[in-house]
Amino acid sequence: MLQLLPKEILFKILELLEPTAIAKVLATCRHIYQYSKDNYLWFYLAKRQYKMTVPLDDALMFYWLLLAKYGNLLGYWLRLSNPYEGLLQVKCSGYKIFWC
């Protein structure tokens, strides 16, 4: 049944889901699993969930290797151990997440 849907409709459906829900759907259907490897889907999800633009040609790997693990830290400010040292902010640049 899902094989009859156009690729654009499948993408719109997947774009509405959270990444954990997408992972569950992928485990149930080979047809959708093939479309999940498209970088555009993960590019869109990174933009929606983390409000950041990731490299389109590596969006899938960028999302799962960096954002899925550390994305919830982006934008947080952390106090250093010594109160006189200041604050750190978690940021992302290129393929690295760093403190500044």
Buried (B, 14 or more C-beta within 10 A) or exposed (E): EBEEBEEEEBBEBBEEBEBEEBEEBBEEBEEBEEBBEBBEBBBBBBEEBBEBEBEEEBBBBBBEEBBBEEBEBBEEEEEEEEEEEEEBEBBBEEEEBEEE
